[in-house]
Amino acid sequence: MMRPSVAQWTQGLLLALALLLPLVSGPYWIHVGAIAWYYALLAASWALLAGYAGQFSFAHVAFAALGGYASALCIELLAFPLPLAILTAVLLAAVVGALIGALVLRLSGPYLALFTLAISEIFRLVLVAEEDITRGMQGLSVPSLFSGNSDVPYYYLGLGLVVLAVGAMNGLLATRVGLFLRAIREDEGAARASGVDTTRYKILVFVVTSVIAAIAGIYYGHFIGILTPNMAILPEMGLVIAMAVIGGIESLPGSVIGAVVVFLLSESLRSYGEWRFVLMGLVLILVQRFAQNGLFPMLEQLGHRRKEPLPAVSAMEEPRGG
């Protein structure tokens, strides 16, 4: 039987701590933790898109807004039952993700980033302008999923969504699809020349990550109770990227850890006002300087070093006593 790796032990310990948090924390930190799971879903799915497939997109928060708004509008305007509204929103995100994936097939690097940034901004402006439907900056009300005022059910729902999403993405990466995505990231031309259907897999990764982002937006909308176009602003996308980079852009568990650490740190520094963004920037600089691959890979490396046995000293190398 194979022994659990350092990474598995670390993930298990962190999951146990996350499960116990509501038992030892007050309502405020439970509320903060529930929101942190929203960002964890976004950061992990963006890490799959950018870290593993090399598709640097700025439209991720727009898909979260798309999912949240679509679900809420299906309930309010079309009187859909909640399960059907959520399913409709997820399917819509999948379709839009496939369309964007098809549109960006020939784009990469800064061109892809600018294209998806434009899409995100256009979507945000539509949400602002269509006040009769979206309520504009006043915000669209979203019904609650649970009765009562406790945030604990949302906390555990968010944690469950993160575990399922990371498990599903890890399962995808463990197949040939994961190898093909990494090949596309390293050299798309060489991957295509080797017989990889780059068109198919680029669309696939856009669909998968768009659906997860939409689910995150649906969860967030029903938890907070109101949606505004500010969900899709550029600073929100920058925050998600910072979370993924700090945690480990090529590590799905790392991006989750990065999201939780960054969001909790941001809340802890709220009393410093705008200076907290300066402090967060300093944290990002320090991580890039001393842990270039992110916090979680650094923890893994430290764990491996501690487990490595000391080299044996041979008889020829033994010091000679006087």
C-alpha positions in Angstrom: 0.0 0.0 0.0 1.4 3.4 -1.0 2.0 5.9 1.8 0.3 9.3 1.4 2.6 12.0 0.0 3.5 15.2 1.7 1.1 17.0 -0.5 -1.8 14.7 0.4 -1.0 15.0 4.1 -1.0 18.8 3.8 -4.2 18.8 1.9 -5.9 16.5 4.4 -4.8 18.6 7.3 -6.0 21.8 5.7 -9.3 20.2 4.9 -9.8 19.1 8.5 -9.0 22.6 9.7 -11.6 24.0 7.2 -14.2 21.6 8.4 -13.6 22.6 12.1 -13.5 26.3 11.5 -17.3 27.0 12.1 -17.0 25.1 15.5 -14.3 27.5 16.8 -15.1 30.8 15.0 -17.6 33.5 15.4 -20.2 34.5 12.8 -18.0 37.1 11.2 -15.2 34.7 10.2 -17.7 32.1 9.1 -19.1 34.7 6.7 -15.6 35.6 5.5 -14.8 32.0 5.0 -17.9 31.4 3.0 -16.9 34.3 0.6 -13.4 32.9 0.5 -14.7 29.7 -1.1 -16.2 31.8 -3.9 -12.7 33.2 -4.7 -11.2 29.7 -4.3 -13.5 28.3 -7.0 -12.5 31.2 -9.3 -8.7 31.0 -8.5 -8.6 27.2 -9.0 -10.5 27.2 -12.2 -8.4 30.1 -13.5 -5.3 28.1 -12.6 -6.5 25.3 -14.7 -7.1 27.6 -17.6 -3.9 29.7 -17.4 -1.5 27.5 -15.4 -2.1 24.2 -17.1 -3.5 25.2 -20.5 -1.6 28.5 -21.0 -4.8 30.4 -21.8 -4.5 33.7 -20.0 -8.0 35.0 -19.8 -9.4 38.1 -18.2 -13.1 37.1 -18.7 -13.2 34.7 -15.7 -15.1 37.0 -13.3 -17.5 37.8 -16.2 -18.5 34.2 -16.3 -19.1 34.3 -12.5 -21.4 37.3 -13.1 -23.1 35.5 -16.0 -23.9 32.5 -13.8 -25.2 34.5 -10.9 -27.3 36.9 -13.0 -28.7 34.1 -15.3 -29.8 32.0 -12.3 -31.4 35.0 -10.5 -33.2 36.3 -13.7 -34.5 32.8 -14.5 -36.1 32.8 -11.0 -37.4 36.4 -11.1 -38.5 36.9 -14.7 -39.2 33.3 -15.9 -40.4 31.9 -12.5 -38.1 28.8 -12.9 -37.7 26.6 -9.9 -34.3 26.9 -8.3 -32.8 23.6 -9.7 -33.9 24.5 -13.3 -32.6 28.1 -12.9 -29.2 26.8 -11.8 -29.0 24.2 -14.6 -30.0 26.9 -17.2 -27.3 29.2 -15.9 -24.7 26.5 -16.0 -25.6 25.4 -19.6 -25.6 29.1 -20.7 -22.1 29.5 -19.3 -21.0 26.3 -21.1 -22.3 27.6 -24.4 -20.7 31.0 -24.0 -17.5 29.4 -22.9 -17.5 27.2 -26.0 -18.1 30.3 -28.2 -15.3 32.3 -26.6 -13.0 29.3 -26.8 -13.8 29.0 -30.6 -13.2 32.8 -31.1 -9.8 32.8 -29.4 -8.3 29.7 -31.1 -5.7 31.7 -33.0 -5.0 34.1 -30.1 -2.4 33.8 -27.4 -0.4 35.8 -24.9 -1.3 39.5 -24.8 -3.8 39.3 -27.7 -5.9 36.7 -25.8 -5.7 38.7 -22.6 -6.9 41.9 -24.4 -9.7 40.1 -26.2 -11.1 38.5 -23.1 -10.7 41.8 -21.2 -12.8 43.5 -23.8 -15.4 40.8 -23.5 -15.5 41.1 -19.8 -15.9 44.9 -19.9 -18.6 44.7 -22.6 -20.6 42.3 -20.4 -20.2 44.6 -17.4 -21.4 47.6 -19.4 -24.4 45.6 -20.5 -25.2 44.8 -16.9 -25.0 48.5 -16.0 -27.0 49.8 -19.0 -29.9 47.3 -18.9 -31.4 48.6 -15.7 -34.9 47.4 -16.6 -33.6 43.8 -16.5 -30.5 43.8 -14.3 -31.4 46.7 -12.0 -28.0 48.2 -13.0 -25.9 49.5 -10.1 -28.8 49.2 -7.7 -28.2 45.5 -7.7 -30.3 42.5 -8.5 -31.9 40.7 -5.6 -31.3 36.9 -5.3 -33.3 34.6 -3.1 -31.6 32.7 -0.3 -30.9 29.0 -0.5 -31.4 28.3 3.2 -33.8 29.5 5.8 -32.5 31.3 8.9 -29.7 33.8 9.3 -26.8 31.4 9.9 -24.0 31.4 7.3 -22.8 27.9 8.4 -24.8 26.1 5.7 -23.3 28.3 3.0 -19.9 27.8 4.4 -20.1 24.1 4.1 -21.8 24.3 0.7 -18.9 26.5 -0.6 -16.4 24.1 0.9 -18.1 21.1 -0.7 -18.2 22.9 -4.1 -14.4 23.6 -3.8 -13.6 20.0 -3.0 -15.8 18.7 -5.8 -14.4 21.2 -8.4 -10.8 20.5 -7.5 -11.4 16.8 -7.5 -13.0 17.0 -10.9 -10.2 19.1 -12.4 -7.5 16.9 -10.9 -9.3 13.9 -12.4 -9.3 15.7 -15.8 -5.6 16.5 -15.5 -4.8 12.8 -14.7 -6.1 11.7 -18.1 -4.6 12.3 -21.5 -6.5 15.6 -21.6 -4.1 16.9 -18.9 -1.1 15.9 -21.0 -2.5 17.6 -24.1 -3.3 20.8 -22.2 0.3 21.0 -20.9 1.6 20.4 -24.4 -0.6 23.3 -25.7 0.8 25.5 -22.9 4.4 24.7 -23.7 4.2 24.9 -27.5 0.9 24.9 -29.3 2.5 24.5 -32.8 4.5 21.5 -31.7 1.4 20.0 -30.1 -0.6 20.4 -33.2 2.2 18.9 -35.3 2.3 15.9 -32.9 -1.4 15.2 -33.7 -3.0 16.9 -30.7 -6.4 18.4 -31.7 -5.6 21.8 -30.1 -8.9 23.3 -31.3 -10.9 20.7 -29.4 -8.9 20.9 -26.1 -8.8 24.7 -26.0 -12.6 24.8 -26.3 -12.9 22.1 -23.7 -10.8 23.9 -21.1 -12.8 27.1 -21.7 -16.0 25.3 -21.2 -14.9 23.5 -18.0 -13.5 26.6 -16.4 -16.5 28.8 -17.5 -18.9 26.3 -15.9 -16.9 26.3 -12.6 -16.8 30.1 -12.6 -20.5 30.3 -13.3 -21.2 27.9 -10.4 -19.1 30.1 -8.2 -21.2 33.1 -9.2 -24.4 31.3 -8.5 -23.2 30.3 -5.1 -22.1 33.9 -4.4 -25.3 35.5 -5.5 -27.5 33.2 -3.4 -25.3 33.7 -0.4 -24.9 37.5 -0.5 -28.4 38.0 -1.7 -27.6 40.7 -4.3 -25.6 41.0 -7.5 -24.0 44.1 -9.0 -21.9 44.7 -12.1 -18.9 45.3 -9.8 -18.5 41.5 -9.9 -17.0 41.8 -13.3 -14.6 44.8 -12.8 -10.9 44.5 -13.6 -9.7 44.7 -10.0 -11.7 41.6 -9.1 -10.0 39.7 -11.9 -6.6 41.0 -10.7 -7.4 39.8 -7.3 -8.3 36.3 -8.6 -5.0 36.2 -10.6 -3.0 37.3 -7.5 -4.7 34.5 -5.5 -3.7 31.9 -8.0 -0.2 33.1 -8.4 0.5 33.4 -4.6 -0.9 29.9 -3.9 0.7 28.3 -7.0 -0.6 28.8 -10.5 0.3 25.2 -11.5 -1.3 23.7 -8.4 -5.0 23.5 -8.0 -4.9 23.0 -4.2 -2.3 25.8 -4.1 -4.6 28.2 -5.8 -7.3 27.4 -3.3 -4.9 28.0 -0.4 -3.8 31.3 -2.1 -7.4 32.4 -2.4 -8.2 31.7 1.2 -4.9 33.3 2.5 -5.2 36.4 0.4 -8.9 37.0 1.2 -8.5 36.4 4.9 -5.4 38.6 4.9 -7.3 41.3 3.1 -10.1 41.2 5.6 -7.6 41.3 8.5 -6.0 44.4 7.0 -9.3 46.2 6.3 -8.7 48.6 9.2 -5.8 50.1 7.2 -8.1 51.3 4.5 -6.6 51.7 1.0 -3.2 50.9 2.4 -4.2 47.2 2.6 -3.8 47.0 -1.2 -0.3 48.3 -0.8 0.4 45.6 1.8 -1.1 43.0 -0.4 1.1 44.1 -3.2 4.1 43.7 -1.0 3.0 40.2 -0.1 2.8 39.3 -3.8 6.3 40.7 -4.4 7.7 38.7 -1.5 6.1 35.5 -2.7 7.4 36.0 -6.2 10.8 36.6 -4.8 11.1 33.8 -2.3 8.5 31.3 -3.6 8.3 31.8 -7.3 6.1 28.7 -7.8 3.7 29.7 -5.0 3.2 28.9 -1.4 1.8 25.4 -1.7 4.7 24.1 -3.9 7.1 25.7 -1.5 5.5 23.8 1.4 5.7 20.6 -0.6 9.4 21.1 -1.2 10.1 21.8 2.5 8.2 18.6 3.4 10.2 16.5 0.9 13.4 17.9 2.2 12.5 17.0 5.8 11.6 13.4 4.7 14.8 12.8 2.8 17.2 10.6 4.8 20.7 11.9 5.5 23.3 10.4 3.1 25.1 7.4 4.6 28.8 7.8 5.4 30.9 5.0 3.9 33.8 3.4 5.7 36.2 5.2 3.4 34.7 8.5 4.4 34.7 8.0 8.1 36.9 10.4 10.0 40.0 8.9 11.3 40.4 9.3 15.0 43.7 10.3 16.4 
